[in-house]
């Protein structure tokens, strides 16, 4: 059971990381903001 929970947690972490990366790419491409603008776009 613990192994299944660990696998689920790993998949959740990968999903959250992929979502964050996608947001960064969208902000860069659509809004033309650099690294300094990411925090403002997400706020």
Secondary structure in CASP SS format (residue, H / E / C, confidence):
PFRMAT SS
TARGET T0000
AUTHOR 0000-0000-0000
METHOD secondary structure of the structure
MODEL  1
X C 1.00
X H 1.00
X H 1.00
X H 1.00
X H 1.00
X H 1.00
X H 1.00
X H 1.00
X H 1.00
X H 1.00
X H 1.00
X H 1.00
X H 1.00
X H 1.00
X H 1.00
X H 1.00
X H 1.00
X H 1.00
X H 1.00
X H 1.00
X H 1.00
X H 1.00
X H 1.00
X H 1.00
X H 1.00
X H 1.00
X H 1.00
X H 1.00
X H 1.00
X H 1.00
X H 1.00
X C 1.00
X C 1.00
X C 1.00
X H 1.00
X H 1.00
X H 1.00
X H 1.00
X H 1.00
X H 1.00
X H 1.00
X H 1.00
X C 1.00
END
